[in-house]
């Protein structure tokens, strides 16, 4: 089930209401292979992993050779150049210009979602945003957090944690999204800053995430991905 929430934003001095999907998580390669096994149980994990790797290599080879790849009812891949040029005589120059591959769902693929009716969630009075996660033990920002050390989170509209039971804060594993800390109890909360001690988590990469009450479908804030240090 896809859940969404409507919130108010201000664009060009005009207030508008827009919707945002509340993601339940993100499948990595291992999780996607597990889902493929559910759909095709006769396959082997090794075969599916090899197939994904071969698919990736084929796309890279085709796009690096100057080709687009169009997979009907799925995706279109094509190489594009980013960055501007000063004149018609100018040429590709790094780091101003970058060569990247763009992936776009095809019209046929999008038709798979035409009949899905997403479920609306209640509006919230705050939509927290994390700008900076600072590891006070190392001084690193938006890159690492240290186990059993003080972490400072800076952002906007973080006040929901002030009220018991209104919002919750977790540290979540990137590789296994179902693995997360218990609801964290910061020792200092303002509207723009949270101070807490990170528990001795067992995973090596994670992110902070806020949730409206305890409903995981009501996720309203997420930090950058952070490496966990001892």
MARFI-478190 format. One record per atom (N, C-alpha, C): residue in three letters; atom name; x, y, z. Coordinates in steps of 0.05 Angstrom, whole numbers, padded with zeros to 5 digits, always signed. Layout:
# residues N
resn; name; c1; c2; c3
ALA; CA; X; Y; Z
...
This chain:
# residues 230
resn; name; c1; c2; c3
UNK; N; +00017; -00024; +00000
UNK; CA; +00000; +00000; +00000
UNK; C; +00018; +00025; +00000
UNK; N; +00011; +00044; -00017
UNK; CA; +00026; +00069; -00019
UNK; C; +00010; +00090; -00002
UNK; N; +00025; +00103; +00016
UNK; CA; +00013; +00124; +00033
UNK; C; +00024; +00151; +00025
UNK; N; +00007; +00171; +00027
UNK; CA; +00017; +00198; +00021
UNK; C; +00006; +00218; +00042
UNK; N; +00019; +00240; +00043
UNK; CA; +00010; +00261; +00061
UNK; C; +00010; +00288; +00046
UNK; N; -00010; +00304; +00051
UNK; CA; -00011; +00331; +00039
UNK; C; +00000; +00351; +00058
UNK; N; +00017; +00368; +00049
UNK; CA; +00028; +00390; +00066
UNK; C; +00029; +00416; +00050
UNK; N; +00031; +00437; +00065
UNK; CA; +00031; +00464; +00053
UNK; C; +00059; +00473; +00048
UNK; N; +00063; +00485; +00024
UNK; CA; +00089; +00496; +00017
UNK; C; +00085; +00524; +00006
UNK; N; +00107; +00538; +00004
UNK; CA; +00106; +00565; -00007
UNK; C; +00125; +00567; -00030
UNK; N; +00114; +00572; -00054
UNK; CA; +00130; +00573; -00078
UNK; C; +00124; +00599; -00092
UNK; N; +00145; +00615; -00097
UNK; CA; +00142; +00641; -00110
UNK; C; +00121; +00658; -00095
UNK; N; +00123; +00658; -00068
UNK; CA; +00106; +00674; -00051
UNK; C; +00077; +00666; -00052
UNK; N; +00071; +00642; -00063
UNK; CA; +00044; +00632; -00065
UNK; C; +00042; +00606; -00050
UNK; N; +00023; +00605; -00031
UNK; CA; +00019; +00580; -00016
UNK; C; +00005; +00559; -00032
UNK; N; +00016; +00535; -00032
UNK; CA; +00004; +00513; -00046
UNK; C; +00003; +00488; -00029
UNK; N; -00014; +00470; -00035
UNK; CA; -00015; +00444; -00022
UNK; C; -00006; +00422; -00041
UNK; N; +00014; +00407; -00033
UNK; CA; +00025; +00386; -00050
UNK; C; +00026; +00360; -00034
UNK; N; +00029; +00338; -00048
UNK; CA; +00030; +00312; -00035
UNK; C; +00058; +00300; -00036
UNK; N; +00064; +00284; -00015
UNK; CA; +00090; +00270; -00014
UNK; C; +00085; +00242; -00005
UNK; N; +00097; +00223; -00020
UNK; CA; +00094; +00195; -00013
UNK; C; +00111; +00189; +00012
UNK; N; +00100; +00175; +00031
UNK; CA; +00115; +00166; +00055
UNK; C; +00127; +00138; +00049
UNK; N; +00153; +00138; +00042
UNK; CA; +00166; +00113; +00035
UNK; C; +00170; +00096; +00060
UNK; N; +00166; +00070; +00057
UNK; CA; +00169; +00051; +00078
UNK; C; +00198; +00042; +00081
UNK; N; +00215; +00048; +00061
UNK; CA; +00242; +00039; +00062
UNK; C; +00253; +00040; +00033
UNK; N; +00277; +00028; +00030
UNK; CA; +00290; +00028; +00004
UNK; C; +00303; +00000; +00000
UNK; N; +00296; -00013; -00022
UNK; CA; +00308; -00039; -00028
UNK; C; +00337; -00036; -00038
UNK; N; +00356; -00049; -00025
UNK; CA; +00383; -00051; -00037
UNK; C; +00384; -00076; -00054
UNK; N; +00408; -00082; -00064
UNK; CA; +00410; -00105; -00083
UNK; C; +00402; -00131; -00069
UNK; N; +00411; -00135; -00044
UNK; CA; +00405; -00160; -00030
UNK; C; +00375; -00163; -00026
UNK; N; +00362; -00141; -00017
UNK; CA; +00334; -00142; -00012
UNK; C; +00318; -00146; -00038
UNK; N; +00327; -00134; -00060
UNK; CA; +00314; -00137; -00085
UNK; C; +00316; -00166; -00095
UNK; N; +00339; -00179; -00091
UNK; CA; +00342; -00207; -00098
UNK; C; +00323; -00224; -00082
UNK; N; +00319; -00217; -00056
UNK; CA; +00300; -00232; -00040
UNK; C; +00272; -00229; -00050
UNK; N; +00265; -00205; -00059
UNK; CA; +00238; -00201; -00071
UNK; C; +00235; -00217; -00097
UNK; N; +00255; -00218; -00113
UNK; CA; +00254; -00233; -00138
UNK; C; +00251; -00263; -00132
UNK; N; +00263; -00272; -00110
UNK; CA; +00260; -00300; -00102
UNK; C; +00231; -00306; -00094
UNK; N; +00218; -00287; -00082
UNK; CA; +00189; -00291; -00074
UNK; C; +00172; -00294; -00100
UNK; N; +00179; -00278; -00120
UNK; CA; +00164; -00279; -00145
UNK; C; +00170; -00303; -00163
UNK; N; +00195; -00312; -00160
UNK; CA; +00204; -00335; -00176
UNK; C; +00220; -00354; -00159
UNK; N; +00207; -00369; -00141
UNK; CA; +00221; -00386; -00122
UNK; C; +00238; -00408; -00134
UNK; N; +00235; -00414; -00159
UNK; CA; +00251; -00435; -00172
UNK; C; +00279; -00426; -00178
UNK; N; +00283; -00400; -00177
UNK; CA; +00310; -00389; -00183
UNK; C; +00329; -00391; -00159
UNK; N; +00355; -00390; -00165
UNK; CA; +00375; -00390; -00143
UNK; C; +00385; -00362; -00138
UNK; N; +00392; -00357; -00113
UNK; CA; +00403; -00330; -00106
UNK; C; +00427; -00323; -00123
UNK; N; +00445; -00343; -00127
UNK; CA; +00469; -00338; -00142
UNK; C; +00463; -00330; -00171
UNK; N; +00443; -00343; -00182
UNK; CA; +00436; -00337; -00210
UNK; C; +00424; -00309; -00213
UNK; N; +00407; -00301; -00193
UNK; CA; +00395; -00274; -00194
UNK; C; +00415; -00253; -00190
UNK; N; +00434; -00257; -00171
UNK; CA; +00455; -00237; -00167
UNK; C; +00473; -00234; -00191
UNK; N; +00479; -00257; -00204
UNK; CA; +00496; -00256; -00229
UNK; C; +00481; -00242; -00251
UNK; N; +00454; -00246; -00253
UNK; CA; +00439; -00233; -00274
UNK; C; +00438; -00203; -00270
UNK; N; +00435; -00193; -00245
UNK; CA; +00435; -00165; -00239
UNK; C; +00462; -00152; -00246
UNK; N; +00483; -00166; -00239
UNK; CA; +00510; -00156; -00246
UNK; C; +00514; -00154; -00276
UNK; N; +00505; -00175; -00290
UNK; CA; +00508; -00175; -00319
UNK; C; +00492; -00153; -00332
UNK; N; +00467; -00149; -00322
UNK; CA; +00450; -00128; -00332
UNK; C; +00463; -00100; -00328
UNK; N; +00475; -00096; -00305
UNK; CA; +00488; -00070; -00299
UNK; C; +00512; -00066; -00318
UNK; N; +00528; -00087; -00322
UNK; CA; +00551; -00085; -00340
UNK; C; +00543; -00080; -00369
UNK; N; +00521; -00092; -00377
UNK; CA; +00512; -00088; -00405
UNK; C; +00503; -00059; -00409
UNK; N; +00488; -00048; -00390
UNK; CA; +00479; -00020; -00392
UNK; C; +00503; -00001; -00393
UNK; N; +00523; -00006; -00376
UNK; CA; +00547; +00011; -00375
UNK; C; +00561; +00010; -00402
UNK; N; +00565; -00015; -00413
UNK; CA; +00579; -00018; -00438
UNK; C; +00564; -00004; -00461
UNK; N; +00538; -00007; -00462
UNK; CA; +00522; +00005; -00484
UNK; C; +00523; +00036; -00482
UNK; N; +00519; +00047; -00458
UNK; CA; +00519; +00076; -00455
UNK; C; +00546; +00088; -00459
UNK; N; +00567; +00073; -00450
UNK; CA; +00595; +00083; -00454
UNK; C; +00602; +00083; -00483
UNK; N; +00589; +00066; -00499
UNK; CA; +00594; +00065; -00528
UNK; C; +00577; +00085; -00543
UNK; N; +00562; +00102; -00530
UNK; CA; +00546; +00122; -00543
UNK; C; +00518; +00114; -00551
UNK; N; +00508; +00092; -00540
UNK; CA; +00481; +00083; -00546
UNK; C; +00462; +00089; -00523
UNK; N; +00437; +00092; -00530
UNK; CA; +00415; +00091; -00510
UNK; C; +00405; +00062; -00509
UNK; N; +00392; +00055; -00487
UNK; CA; +00381; +00029; -00483
UNK; C; +00351; +00033; -00476
UNK; N; +00334; +00022; -00493
UNK; CA; +00305; +00025; -00489
UNK; C; +00293; -00002; -00484
UNK; N; +00283; -00007; -00460
UNK; CA; +00271; -00032; -00452
UNK; C; +00241; -00027; -00450
UNK; N; +00226; -00038; -00469
UNK; CA; +00197; -00033; -00470
UNK; C; +00184; -00040; -00444
UNK; N; +00165; -00024; -00435
UNK; CA; +00150; -00027; -00410
UNK; C; +00168; -00029; -00386
UNK; N; +00192; -00016; -00388
UNK; CA; +00210; -00016; -00364
UNK; C; +00225; +00011; -00363
UNK; N; +00249; +00012; -00373
UNK; CA; +00265; +00036; -00370
UNK; C; +00279; +00043; -00396
UNK; N; +00287; +00069; -00399
UNK; CA; +00304; +00078; -00421
UNK; C; +00329; +00090; -00408
UNK; N; +00352; +00081; -00416
UNK; CA; +00378; +00092; -00406
UNK; C; +00391; +00107; -00429
UNK; N; +00402; +00131; -00423
UNK; CA; +00417; +00145; -00443
UNK; C; +00438; +00163; -00431
UNK; N; +00461; +00165; -00444
UNK; CA; +00482; +00183; -00434
UNK; C; +00475; +00212; -00439
UNK; N; +00481; +00229; -00419
UNK; CA; +00476; +00258; -00422
UNK; C; +00500; +00273; -00411
UNK; N; +00504; +00297; -00421
UNK; CA; +00526; +00315; -00412
UNK; C; +00514; +00337; -00395
UNK; N; +00524; +00341; -00372
UNK; CA; +00515; +00362; -00354
UNK; C; +00535; +00386; -00353
UNK; N; +00525; +00409; -00347
UNK; CA; +00543; +00433; -00346
UNK; C; +00540; +00449; -00371
UNK; N; +00546; +00475; -00369
UNK; CA; +00544; +00493; -00392
UNK; C; +00570; +00496; -00408
UNK; N; +00568; +00511; -00430
UNK; CA; +00591; +00517; -00447
UNK; C; +00591; +00547; -00453
UNK; N; +00615; +00558; -00457
UNK; CA; +00617; +00587; -00461
UNK; C; +00611; +00595; -00490
UNK; N; +00616; +00577; -00509
UNK; CA; +00611; +00583; -00537
UNK; C; +00610; +00557; -00553
UNK; N; +00604; +00560; -00579
UNK; CA; +00603; +00537; -00596
UNK; C; +00630; +00524; -00600
UNK; N; +00652; +00539; -00595
UNK; CA; +00679; +00529; -00599
UNK; C; +00690; +00516; -00574
UNK; N; +00675; +00519; -00552
UNK; CA; +00684; +00508; -00526
UNK; C; +00682; +00477; -00527
UNK; N; +00694; +00464; -00508
UNK; CA; +00693; +00434; -00508
UNK; C; +00689; +00424; -00479
UNK; N; +00683; +00398; -00478
UNK; CA; +00678; +00385; -00452
UNK; C; +00702; +00388; -00434
UNK; N; +00697; +00398; -00410
UNK; CA; +00718; +00404; -00391
UNK; C; +00710; +00396; -00363
UNK; N; +00725; +00379; -00350
UNK; CA; +00719; +00372; -00322
UNK; C; +00733; +00392; -00303
UNK; N; +00721; +00399; -00280
UNK; CA; +00697; +00387; -00268
UNK; C; +00671; +00403; -00276
UNK; N; +00674; +00423; -00294
UNK; CA; +00650; +00438; -00302
UNK; C; +00629; +00421; -00315
UNK; N; +00639; +00402; -00331
UNK; CA; +00620; +00384; -00346
UNK; C; +00623; +00356; -00335
UNK; N; +00601; +00342; -00335
UNK; CA; +00600; +00314; -00326
UNK; C; +00585; +00297; -00346
UNK; N; +00594; +00273; -00351
UNK; CA; +00580; +00253; -00367
UNK; C; +00566; +00234; -00348
UNK; N; +00539; +00233; -00349
UNK; CA; +00524; +00216; -00332
UNK; C; +00504; +00200; -00349
UNK; N; +00492; +00180; -00337
UNK; CA; +00471; +00165; -00350
UNK; C; +00444; +00170; -00336
UNK; N; +00424; +00176; -00352
UNK; CA; +00398; +00182; -00342
UNK; C; +00380; +00158; -00347
UNK; N; +00365; +00150; -00326
UNK; CA; +00346; +00128; -00329
UNK; C; +00318; +00139; -00326
UNK; N; +00301; +00133; -00345
UNK; CA; +00273; +00143; -00345
UNK; C; +00254; +00120; -00348
UNK; N; +00234; +00118; -00331
UNK; CA; +00213; +00097; -00335
UNK; C; +00198; +00102; -00361
UNK; N; +00192; +00081; -00375
UNK; CA; +00177; +00084; -00400
UNK; C; +00147; +00088; -00394
UNK; N; +00132; +00096; -00414
UNK; CA; +00103; +00100; -00411
UNK; C; +00090; +00074; -00404
UNK; N; +00098; +00052; -00416
UNK; CA; +00087; +00026; -00410
UNK; C; +00091; +00017; -00382
UNK; N; +00115; +00024; -00371
UNK; CA; +00120; +00017; -00343
UNK; C; +00102; +00033; -00324
UNK; N; +00098; +00059; -00330
UNK; CA; +00082; +00076; -00313
UNK; C; +00053; +00067; -00312
UNK; N; +00044; +00054; -00333
UNK; CA; +00016; +00044; -00334
UNK; C; +00010; +00023; -00313
UNK; N; +00031; +00010; -00302
UNK; CA; +00027; -00009; -00281
UNK; C; +00016; +00003; -00255
UNK; N; +00019; +00030; -00253
UNK; CA; +00010; +00043; -00228
UNK; C; -00015; +00059; -00231
UNK; N; -00027; +00059; -00255
UNK; CA; -00050; +00076; -00261
UNK; C; -00074; +00068; -00243
UNK; N; -00078; +00043; -00236
UNK; CA; -00101; +00035; -00222
UNK; C; -00097; +00034; -00191
UNK; N; -00073; +00040; -00182
UNK; CA; -00068; +00040; -00153
UNK; C; -00079; +00065; -00140
UNK; N; -00094; +00061; -00119
UNK; CA; -00105; +00084; -00104
UNK; C; -00090; +00087; -00078
UNK; N; -00073; +00107; -00076
UNK; CA; -00057; +00111; -00051
UNK; C; -00075; +00120; -00028
UNK; N; -00066; +00113; -00004
UNK; CA; -00082; +00120; +00020
UNK; C; -00071; +00145; +00033
UNK; N; -00089; +00163; +00039
UNK; CA; -00081; +00189; +00051
UNK; C; -00076; +00186; +00081
UNK; N; -00055; +00199; +00090
UNK; CA; -00049; +00201; +00119
UNK; C; -00057; +00228; +00129
UNK; N; -00061; +00231; +00155
UNK; CA; -00068; +00257; +00166
UNK; C; -00046; +00277; +00162
UNK; N; -00053; +00302; +00159
UNK; CA; -00034; +00324; +00157
UNK; C; -00020; +00327; +00184
UNK; N; +00005; +00336; +00184
UNK; CA; +00020; +00341; +00209
UNK; C; +00025; +00371; +00210
UNK; N; +00028; +00380; +00235
UNK; CA; +00033; +00409; +00239
UNK; C; +00062; +00416; +00236
UNK; N; +00079; +00396; +00233
UNK; CA; +00108; +00402; +00229
UNK; C; +00119; +00382; +00209
UNK; N; +00138; +00390; +00194
UNK; CA; +00152; +00372; +00176
UNK; C; +00182; +00375; +00180
UNK; N; +00194; +00359; +00198
UNK; CA; +00222; +00363; +00206
UNK; C; +00241; +00358; +00183
UNK; N; +00263; +00373; +00183
UNK; CA; +00284; +00371; +00163
UNK; C; +00310; +00370; +00177
UNK; N; +00327; +00350; +00170
UNK; CA; +00354; +00349; +00181
UNK; C; +00373; +00362; +00161
UNK; N; +00389; +00382; +00170
UNK; CA; +00409; +00394; +00153
UNK; C; +00437; +00383; +00158
UNK; N; +00444; +00381; +00184
UNK; CA; +00471; +00373; +00191
UNK; C; +00469; +00352; +00214
UNK; N; +00484; +00331; +00211
UNK; CA; +00489; +00312; +00234
UNK; C; +00518; +00314; +00241
UNK; N; +00524; +00323; +00265
UNK; CA; +00552; +00327; +00273
UNK; C; +00560; +00307; +00294
UNK; N; +00582; +00293; +00288
UNK; CA; +00594; +00274; +00307
UNK; C; +00613; +00290; +00325
UNK; N; +00605; +00296; +00349
UNK; CA; +00622; +00313; +00366
UNK; C; +00648; +00300; +00374
UNK; N; +00650; +00273; +00373
UNK; CA; +00674; +00259; +00380
UNK; C; +00696; +00263; +00359
UNK; N; +00688; +00266; +00333
UNK; CA; +00707; +00269; +00311
UNK; C; +00706; +00296; +00298
UNK; N; +00684; +00310; +00302
UNK; CA; +00681; +00336; +00288
UNK; C; +00670; +00333; +00260
UNK; N; +00665; +00309; +00251
UNK; CA; +00655; +00304; +00224
UNK; C; +00626; +00312; +00222
UNK; N; +00618; +00322; +00198
UNK; CA; +00591; +00331; +00193
UNK; C; +00580; +00316; +00169
UNK; N; +00556; +00304; +00173
UNK; CA; +00542; +00289; +00152
UNK; C; +00559; +00267; +00139
UNK; N; +00576; +00255; +00156
UNK; CA; +00593; +00233; +00145
UNK; C; +00595; +00210; +00165
UNK; N; +00599; +00215; +00191
UNK; CA; +00602; +00194; +00210
UNK; C; +00587; +00200; +00236
UNK; N; +00581; +00178; +00251
UNK; CA; +00572; +00180; +00278
UNK; C; +00587; +00159; +00295
UNK; N; +00592; +00165; +00320
UNK; CA; +00608; +00147; +00337
UNK; C; +00590; +00134; +00358
UNK; N; +00593; +00108; +00361
UNK; CA; +00577; +00094; +00381
UNK; C; +00583; +00105; +00409
UNK; N; +00562; +00108; +00425
UNK; CA; +00563; +00116; +00453
UNK; C; +00575; +00144; +00456
UNK; N; +00573; +00161; +00435
UNK; CA; +00583; +00188; +00436
UNK; C; +00560; +00208; +00430
UNK; N; +00565; +00233; +00437
UNK; CA; +00545; +00254; +00433
UNK; C; +00543; +00261; +00403
UNK; N; +00518; +00262; +00394
UNK; CA; +00513; +00270; +00366
UNK; C; +00494; +00294; +00366
UNK; N; +00501; +00314; +00349
UNK; CA; +00484; +00338; +00347
UNK; C; +00470; +00337; +00320
UNK; N; +00444; +00339; +00320
UNK; CA; +00428; +00341; +00295
UNK; C; +00417; +00369; +00293
UNK; N; +00422; +00382; +00271
UNK; CA; +00412; +00409; +00266
UNK; C; +00393; +00409; +00243
UNK; N; +00372; +00425; +00245
UNK; CA; +00353; +00425; +00224
UNK; C; +00331; +00446; +00229
UNK; N; +00307; +00439; +00220
UNK; CA; +00284; +00456; +00223
UNK; C; +00260; +00440; +00233
UNK; N; +00243; +00453; +00248
UNK; CA; +00218; +00441; +00258
UNK; C; +00222; +00414; +00271
UNK; N; +00240; +00413; +00290
UNK; CA; +00246; +00388; +00305
UNK; C; +00231; +00387; +00331
UNK; N; +00213; +00406; +00336
UNK; CA; +00200; +00408; +00362
UNK; C; +00182; +00385; +00369
UNK; N; +00174; +00369; +00349
UNK; CA; +00156; +00347; +00355
UNK; C; +00166; +00328; +00376
UNK; N; +00193; +00326; +00379
UNK; CA; +00204; +00308; +00399
UNK; C; +00200; +00319; +00428
UNK; N; +00192; +00344; +00430
UNK; CA; +00188; +00355; +00457
UNK; C; +00164; +00342; +00471
UNK; N; +00144; +00335; +00455
UNK; CA; +00120; +00325; +00466
UNK; C; +00120; +00295; +00467
UNK; N; +00118; +00283; +00490
UNK; CA; +00120; +00254; +00493
UNK; C; +00098; +00240; +00476
UNK; N; +00107; +00222; +00459
UNK; CA; +00088; +00206; +00444
UNK; C; +00080; +00219; +00417
UNK; N; +00087; +00244; +00413
UNK; CA; +00079; +00257; +00388
UNK; C; +00096; +00249; +00364
UNK; N; +00122; +00248; +00368
UNK; CA; +00141; +00240; +00347
UNK; C; +00163; +00223; +00359
UNK; N; +00175; +00206; +00343
UNK; CA; +00196; +00188; +00352
UNK; C; +00220; +00191; +00333
UNK; N; +00244; +00185; +00344
UNK; CA; +00269; +00187; +00329
UNK; C; +00283; +00161; +00331
UNK; N; +00292; +00150; +00307
UNK; CA; +00307; +00126; +00306
UNK; C; +00333; +00130; +00291
UNK; N; +00351; +00111; +00295
UNK; CA; +00374; +00108; +00277
UNK; C; +00371; +00081; +00263
UNK; N; +00370; +00082; +00236
UNK; CA; +00361; +00059; +00220
UNK; C; +00385; +00049; +00203
UNK; N; +00387; +00022; +00201
UNK; CA; +00407; +00010; +00184
UNK; C; +00400; +00015; +00154
UNK; N; +00421; +00022; +00138
UNK; CA; +00417; +00026; +00110
UNK; C; +00413; -00001; +00096
UNK; N; +00429; -00020; +00103
UNK; CA; +00429; -00046; +00089
UNK; C; +00406; -00064; +00098
UNK; N; +00397; -00061; +00123
UNK; CA; +00374; -00076; +00133
UNK; C; +00354; -00057; +00146
UNK; N; +00337; -00044; +00131
UNK; CA; +00319; -00023; +00141
UNK; C; +00302; -00032; +00165
UNK; N; +00297; -00058; +00167
UNK; CA; +00281; -00068; +00190
UNK; C; +00297; -00067; +00216
UNK; N; +00323; -00064; +00214
UNK; CA; +00340; -00062; +00238
UNK; C; +00344; -00033; +00246
UNK; N; +00334; -00026; +00270
UNK; CA; +00335; +00001; +00279
UNK; C; +00338; +00002; +00309
UNK; N; +00346; +00024; +00320
UNK; CA; +00347; +00027; +00349
UNK; C; +00319; +00029; +00360
UNK; N; +00317; +00027; +00386
UNK; CA; +00292; +00034; +00400
UNK; C; +00290; +00064; +00397
UNK; N; +00266; +00075; +00402
UNK; CA; +00261; +00103; +00400
UNK; C; +00282; +00118; +00417
UNK; N; +00297; +00136; +00405
UNK; CA; +00318; +00150; +00419
UNK; C; +00307; +00172; +00437
UNK; N; +00321; +00176; +00459
UNK; CA; +00312; +00196; +00479
UNK; C; +00333; +00218; +00481
UNK; N; +00331; +00239; +00465
UNK; CA; +00351; +00261; +00466
UNK; C; +00350; +00274; +00494
UNK; N; +00373; +00285; +00502
UNK; CA; +00373; +00299; +00528
UNK; C; +00370; +00329; +00524
UNK; N; +00369; +00338; +00499
UNK; CA; +00364; +00366; +00493
UNK; C; +00350; +00368; +00466
UNK; N; +00327; +00383; +00465
UNK; CA; +00312; +00387; +00440
UNK; C; +00303; +00416; +00438
UNK; N; +00310; +00429; +00416
UNK; CA; +00298; +00454; +00409
UNK; C; +00286; +00452; +00381
UNK; N; +00276; +00473; +00371
UNK; CA; +00264; +00472; +00344
UNK; C; +00285; +00467; +00322
UNK; N; +00310; +00474; +00328
UNK; CA; +00331; +00472; +00308
UNK; C; +00354; +00453; +00315
UNK; N; +00354; +00441; +00339
UNK; CA; +00376; +00425; +00348
UNK; C; +00368; +00403; +00366
UNK; N; +00380; +00379; +00362
UNK; CA; +00376; +00356; +00380
UNK; C; +00403; +00346; +00388
UNK; N; +00406; +00340; +00414
UNK; CA; +00430; +00328; +00425
UNK; C; +00423; +00301; +00437
UNK; N; +00438; +00280; +00429
UNK; CA; +00433; +00254; +00439
UNK; C; +00459; +00237; +00440
UNK; N; +00458; +00215; +00454
UNK; CA; +00480; +00196; +00454
UNK; C; +00472; +00172; +00437
UNK; N; +00489; +00165; +00417
UNK; CA; +00482; +00143; +00399
UNK; C; +00487; +00117; +00414
UNK; N; +00467; +00099; +00415
UNK; CA; +00471; +00072; +00427
UNK; C; +00493; +00056; +00412
UNK; N; +00502; +00034; +00424
UNK; CA; +00522; +00017; +00411
UNK; C; +00510; +00000; +00390
UNK; N; +00501; +00012; +00367
UNK; CA; +00488; -00003; +00346
UNK; C; +00507; -00023; +00333
UNK; N; +00496; -00045; +00322
UNK; CA; +00513; -00066; +00311
UNK; C; +00518; -00062; +00281
UNK; N; +00502; -00045; +00268
UNK; CA; +00506; -00042; +00239
UNK; C; +00527; -00020; +00233
UNK; N; +00537; -00019; +00208
UNK; CA; +00559; -00001; +00201
UNK; C; +00551; +00024; +00186
UNK; N; +00526; +00025; +00176
UNK; CA; +00517; +00049; +00162
UNK; C; +00487; +00054; +00169
UNK; N; +00480; +00079; +00173
UNK; CA; +00453; +00084; +00180
UNK; C; +00445; +00113; +00176
UNK; N; +00420; +00119; +00183
UNK; CA; +00410; +00146; +00181
UNK; C; +00390; +00151; +00203
UNK; N; +00387; +00176; +00211
UNK; CA; +00367; +00184; +00231
UNK; C; +00341; +00189; +00216
UNK; N; +00319; +00181; +00229
UNK; CA; +00293; +00184; +00217
UNK; C; +00272; +00191; +00239
UNK; N; +00255; +00210; +00233
UNK; CA; +00234; +00217; +00251
UNK; C; +00208; +00205; +00241
UNK; N; +00190; +00199; +00259
UNK; CA; +00165; +00186; +00252
UNK; C; +00142; +00198; +00268
UNK; N; +00120; +00203; +00255
UNK; CA; +00096; +00214; +00269
UNK; C; +00084; +00192; +00286
UNK; N; +00082; +00196; +00312
UNK; CA; +00074; +00175; +00331
UNK; C; +00092; +00151; +00326
UNK; N; +00081; +00127; +00326
UNK; CA; +00097; +00102; +00322
UNK; C; +00090; +00088; +00296
UNK; N; +00076; +00101; +00279
UNK; CA; +00068; +00089; +00253
UNK; C; +00090; +00093; +00233
UNK; N; +00103; +00071; +00224
UNK; CA; +00126; +00072; +00206
UNK; C; +00118; +00083; +00179
UNK; N; +00092; +00083; +00173
UNK; CA; +00084; +00095; +00147
UNK; C; +00083; +00125; +00149
UNK; N; +00085; +00136; +00173
UNK; CA; +00083; +00165; +00177
UNK; C; +00111; +00177; +00181
UNK; N; +00130; +00171; +00165
UNK; CA; +00157; +00181; +00167
UNK; C; +00158; +00209; +00156
UNK; N; +00170; +00227; +00172
UNK; CA; +00168; +00256; +00165
UNK; C; +00196; +00269; +00164
UNK; N; +00218; +00255; +00168
UNK; CA; +00244; +00267; +00167
UNK; C; +00265; +00246; +00165
UNK; N; +00287; +00252; +00151
UNK; CA; +00309; +00233; +00147
UNK; C; +00335; +00248; +00142
UNK; N; +00356; +00238; +00155
UNK; CA; +00383; +00250; +00152
UNK; C; +00398; +00238; +00129
UNK; N; +00423; +00248; +00124
UNK; CA; +00441; +00235; +00106
UNK; C; +00449; +00208; +00116
UNK; N; +00459; +00190; +00098
UNK; CA; +00470; +00165; +00106
UNK; C; +00497; +00169; +00120
UNK; N; +00502; +00156; +00143
UNK; CA; +00525; +00160; +00160
UNK; C; +00540; +00134; +00165
UNK; N; +00566; +00135; +00165
UNK; CA; +00583; +00112; +00173
UNK; C; +00585; +00112; +00203
UNK; N; +00584; +00088; +00215
UNK; CA; +00584; +00085; +00244
UNK; C; +00613; +00078; +00252
UNK; N; +00623; +00093; +00272
UNK; CA; +00650; +00088; +00282
UNK; C; +00649; +00079; +00311
UNK; N; +00670; +00066; +00321
UNK; CA; +00672; +00059; +00349
UNK; C; +00684; +00082; +00365
